[in-house]
């Protein structure tokens, strides 16, 4: 078999073309013919990442050469966001950028003026972040962190992208990603809805084990009175060591009546004789969660968001929150319902609903 023809006139991407040509040549050889499917995947994952890294590096080098050529030919002063004009240009200023394919080197021109900081127009053109890690890598870190611990997220990113980001940098990326949540909700304009559209408020709480110094004052006093912790506890029992983490959600939903077989498959499975009715879809969602603030503050914020974001609508208010954690037993929830004239469900009614949902869940597992 003839070897793979090299790419001619690759120009600035000659290094990338050489790596791609070498990879294709190896895949045509007799050694690759004896590889299994999994071994081929591992080979392409490793060698393919090297090709993609080189392509990205060659592209950045090409943009750097073009920027330097333009700066030397035109010599046009640059005005920064601070209003200062910079008319001196320096070339060869480098910084590192960690990406999904590895860490690349970004070379750009620096426009300077005595007494003022350097200005890098290429940073704005590339939308480079202030830290080393790219926006795509930071988004991947946030997506992986919500699935488990930061250690698990670091292991998942390392297995996919090699060691390009550390555990502490993943924590910083998640914090930075959550910084604009309040501004996002504040800038959103509520859309009017019809009277039949349901306005739903849901809340749920979960006890999270904390360090002794992070306990609430009442819990810390109870833990101090208890003295030394017992050595034998029941499964899941951690007395006076938790804080309540509360989630609250506000959203709109159109009524979607459904039948039992739309929710739970009948014995023997579905055969297509009955068309399933669509499930309700949440719109204009607002979600807030906190382990720092107590449940009363989070629930109050949810009702405040519902009143502020849906005051122009004349719609029904919800009666049933999330049944498992029974947040309707919270004084803040009952107070907000009384102010809105909502009849809160009694504990017995909530227990009946929770029992019914348990039966449905067990029936779906059979």
C-alpha positions in Angstrom: 0.0 0.0 0.0 1.3 3.4 -0.9 2.0 5.7 2.0 -0.3 8.6 2.7 0.5 11.6 0.5 1.8 14.5 2.6 -0.2 17.8 2.6 1.5 20.3 0.3 1.8 24.0 0.9 0.6 23.7 4.5 2.3 27.0 5.2 1.9 28.1 8.9 0.2 24.7 9.6 3.1 22.6 8.4 3.7 21.2 11.9 0.0 20.2 12.1 0.1 18.6 8.7 3.2 16.6 9.6 1.5 15.2 12.7 -1.6 14.3 10.8 0.4 12.7 8.0 2.3 10.6 10.5 -0.9 9.5 12.2 -2.6 8.5 8.9 0.6 6.7 7.8 0.7 4.7 11.1 -3.0 3.8 10.7 -2.2 2.4 7.2 0.7 0.2 8.5 0.6 -3.4 9.4 0.8 -2.8 13.2 -2.5 -0.8 13.2 -4.2 -3.6 11.3 -3.8 -5.9 14.3 -5.3 -3.4 16.9 -8.6 -3.9 18.5 -11.4 -1.3 18.4 -10.6 -0.1 22.0 -6.9 0.1 21.2 -7.7 2.2 18.1 -9.8 4.5 20.2 -7.0 5.0 22.7 -4.5 5.6 19.9 -6.7 8.2 18.2 -7.5 9.9 21.5 -3.8 10.3 22.4 -2.4 11.1 18.9 -5.5 13.0 17.9 -5.2 15.3 20.9 -1.6 16.1 19.9 -2.8 17.0 16.4 -5.6 19.3 17.7 -3.1 20.9 20.1 -0.7 21.6 17.3 -3.5 23.0 15.0 -4.5 25.4 17.8 -0.9 26.5 18.4 -0.3 27.0 14.7 -3.4 29.1 14.4 -2.4 31.3 17.4 1.1 31.7 16.0 -0.4 32.8 12.6 -2.6 35.4 14.3 0.4 36.7 16.2 2.5 37.1 13.1 -0.3 38.9 11.3 -0.8 41.2 14.3 2.9 42.0 14.5 3.0 42.7 10.7 0.0 45.0 10.9 1.4 46.9 13.9 4.8 47.5 12.2 3.2 48.7 9.0 0.4 51.0 10.3 1.7 52.2 13.7 -1.7 53.4 14.6 -2.0 54.5 18.3 -4.4 52.4 20.4 -6.9 53.9 22.9 -7.7 51.7 25.9 -10.9 51.5 28.0 -9.2 53.9 30.4 -9.1 56.6 27.7 -5.3 56.6 27.6 -3.6 56.6 24.1 -0.7 54.3 23.7 1.6 54.8 20.8 4.5 52.5 21.6 4.3 48.8 20.5 6.3 45.9 21.8 6.2 42.4 20.2 6.8 38.9 21.5 4.7 39.2 24.7 3.6 35.7 25.6 1.2 34.1 28.0 -0.1 30.6 28.6 -3.6 29.4 28.0 -4.8 26.0 29.3 -7.4 24.5 26.8 -9.1 21.2 26.3 -6.2 20.0 24.1 -3.4 21.2 26.4 -1.6 24.3 27.4 -0.8 26.6 24.4 1.4 29.7 24.1 -0.4 32.9 23.0 2.0 35.6 21.6 0.7 39.1 21.1 1.7 42.7 20.8 1.7 45.1 23.8 0.8 48.8 23.3 2.6 50.9 25.9 2.9 54.3 27.3 5.0 55.5 30.3 3.0 55.5 33.5 0.3 53.3 32.1 -0.2 49.6 32.0 0.2 47.5 28.8 -2.7 47.0 26.5 -3.1 43.8 24.5 -5.8 44.2 21.7 -5.3 40.5 20.9 -6.6 39.5 24.3 -9.9 41.3 23.6 -10.1 39.8 20.1 -9.5 36.3 21.5 -11.7 37.0 24.6 -8.9 35.6 26.8 -9.8 35.2 30.5 -7.7 36.8 33.2 -6.6 33.4 34.7 -4.8 30.8 32.7 -7.7 28.5 31.9 -9.9 29.1 28.9 -13.6 29.7 29.1 -14.3 26.3 27.6 -12.2 24.5 30.2 -13.8 26.6 33.0 -17.3 25.6 31.7 -16.3 22.0 31.6 -15.0 22.3 35.2 -18.4 23.7 36.3 -20.3 21.0 34.5 -18.2 18.2 36.0 -18.2 19.7 39.5 -22.0 19.7 39.9 -22.0 15.9 39.3 -20.0 15.1 42.4 -17.0 16.2 44.4 -14.2 18.5 43.1 -11.8 15.5 43.3 -14.1 13.5 41.0 -14.4 16.5 38.6 -10.6 16.8 38.6 -10.2 13.1 37.7 -12.8 13.3 34.9 -11.1 16.4 33.3 -7.6 14.9 33.7 -8.7 11.7 32.0 -10.1 13.6 29.1 -7.7 16.6 28.7 -4.6 15.5 30.5 -3.5 17.5 33.6 -4.4 21.0 32.5 -6.2 22.2 35.6 -5.8 21.6 39.3 -8.4 20.9 42.0 -8.2 24.4 43.5 -8.5 26.0 40.0 -11.7 23.9 39.5 -13.1 25.3 42.7 -12.3 28.9 41.6 -13.9 28.2 38.2 -17.1 27.1 39.8 -17.2 30.2 42.1 -16.5 32.4 39.1 -19.3 30.7 37.1 -21.8 31.4 39.8 -20.9 35.0 40.2 -23.3 36.3 37.6 -26.4 34.3 38.6 -28.0 37.2 40.6 -27.3 39.7 37.7 -28.8 37.2 35.2 -32.0 36.9 37.1 -32.2 40.7 37.8 -31.8 41.5 34.1 -34.5 39.1 32.9 -37.8 40.6 32.0 -40.8 38.6 33.1 -43.2 37.7 30.4 -47.0 37.9 31.0 -48.9 34.7 31.1 -52.5 33.7 31.0 -54.7 33.0 34.0 -54.5 29.2 33.3 -50.7 29.1 33.6 -49.6 27.7 36.9 -47.1 29.6 39.1 -45.2 26.9 41.0 -43.0 27.3 44.0 -41.0 24.3 45.2 -38.6 24.0 48.1 -36.5 21.2 49.5 -34.0 20.9 52.3 -31.2 18.5 53.1 -28.9 18.2 56.1 -25.2 18.6 55.3 -22.5 17.5 57.7 -20.3 20.5 58.6 -17.1 21.2 60.4 -17.6 22.2 64.1 -16.6 25.8 63.3 -19.2 26.1 60.6 -22.3 25.0 62.6 -25.1 27.4 63.4 -25.0 28.9 67.0 -27.9 26.8 68.2 -26.5 23.6 66.7 -23.0 24.3 68.1 -24.5 24.8 71.6 -26.4 21.6 71.4 -23.2 19.7 70.3 -21.3 21.2 73.2 -24.0 20.1 75.7 -23.9 16.6 74.2 -20.2 16.3 75.1 -18.0 13.7 73.5 -19.6 12.0 70.4 -20.8 8.4 70.8 -18.8 5.8 69.1 -21.8 3.7 67.9 -24.4 5.5 65.9 -27.3 4.3 63.7 -26.9 4.3 60.0 -26.9 7.9 58.8 -27.2 9.3 62.3 -25.0 12.4 62.8 -26.6 14.4 65.7 -25.7 18.1 66.0 -23.3 18.1 63.1 -25.4 19.3 60.2 -26.7 22.5 58.6 -29.8 22.6 56.4 -29.0 23.2 52.7 -32.2 24.6 51.1 -33.1 24.8 47.4 -36.1 26.9 46.2 -37.4 27.1 42.7 -40.1 29.3 41.0 -41.3 28.6 37.5 -44.3 28.7 35.2 -46.0 25.6 33.8 -49.0 25.1 31.6 -51.5 22.5 32.9 -50.8 19.1 31.4 -53.4 16.6 32.5 -52.1 13.0 32.2 -53.5 9.5 32.9 -51.9 6.9 35.1 -50.4 5.0 32.1 -48.8 8.2 30.9 -46.7 8.3 34.1 -46.2 4.6 34.9 -45.8 1.9 32.4 -48.5 -0.8 32.7 -47.5 -4.4 33.4 -46.0 -5.9 30.3 -44.8 -2.5 29.0 -46.3 -0.1 26.5 -47.3 -1.4 23.2 -48.1 1.9 21.4 -51.9 1.5 21.5 -52.2 4.6 23.6 -50.5 7.9 22.7 -48.7 9.3 25.7 -49.7 12.8 26.7 -46.9 15.3 27.0 -45.5 16.1 30.4 -45.6 19.6 31.9 -42.6 21.8 30.9 -41.2 24.4 33.2 -40.6 27.9 31.9 -39.1 31.1 33.3 -37.3 29.1 36.0 -35.7 30.8 39.0 -33.5 28.7 41.3 -31.7 29.6 44.5 -29.9 27.5 47.0 -27.9 28.2 50.1 -26.3 26.4 53.0 -25.2 29.7 54.5 -28.7 31.1 55.0 -31.4 29.3 56.9 -34.4 27.8 55.2 -36.7 30.7 56.2 -34.6 33.2 54.3 -34.4 31.0 51.1 -38.2 30.4 51.2 -38.9 34.1 51.8 -36.7 34.9 48.8 -38.6 32.4 46.6 -42.0 34.1 47.5 -40.4 37.5 46.9 -39.2 36.4 43.5 -42.7 35.0 42.6 -44.3 38.3 43.7 -41.8 40.5 41.9 -41.5 38.5 38.7 -45.2 37.5 38.3 -47.1 40.5 39.8 -48.5 41.4 36.5 -50.3 38.1 36.2 -53.5 37.0 37.8 -52.9 33.3 38.3 -53.4 30.6 40.9 -50.7 30.2 43.6 -49.4 26.7 44.4 -50.7 24.6 47.2 -48.2 21.7 47.2 -44.5 22.1 47.7 -42.0 19.2 47.5 -43.6 16.5 49.7 -40.5 14.7 50.9 -38.9 17.4 53.0 -42.2 18.9 54.1 -41.0 22.6 53.7 -44.7 23.6 54.3 -44.0 22.9 58.0 -41.6 25.8 58.0 -42.9 28.9 59.8 -41.7 31.1 56.9 -43.6 29.0 54.4 -46.8 29.1 56.5 -46.5 32.8 57.0 -46.1 33.5 53.4 -49.1 31.3 52.5 -51.2 33.1 55.1 -50.3 36.5 53.6 -51.3 35.2 50.1 -54.5 33.6 51.4 -53.4 30.0 50.6 -54.7 27.1 52.5 -51.6 25.1 53.5 -52.0 21.3 53.5 -52.1 19.7 56.9 -49.5 17.2 58.0 -52.0 14.3 57.6 -52.8 15.3 54.1 -49.1 15.6 53.3 -48.5 12.2 54.7 -51.3 10.7 52.6 -49.8 12.3 49.5 -46.3 11.0 50.3 -47.7 7.5 50.9 -49.5 7.6 47.6 -46.3 8.7 45.8 -44.4 5.9 47.4 -47.0 3.4 46.1 -46.7 4.8 42.6 -43.0 4.6 42.7 -43.0 0.9 43.9 -45.6 0.1 41.3 -43.3 1.5 38.6 -40.4 -0.7 39.8 -42.4 -3.9 39.4 
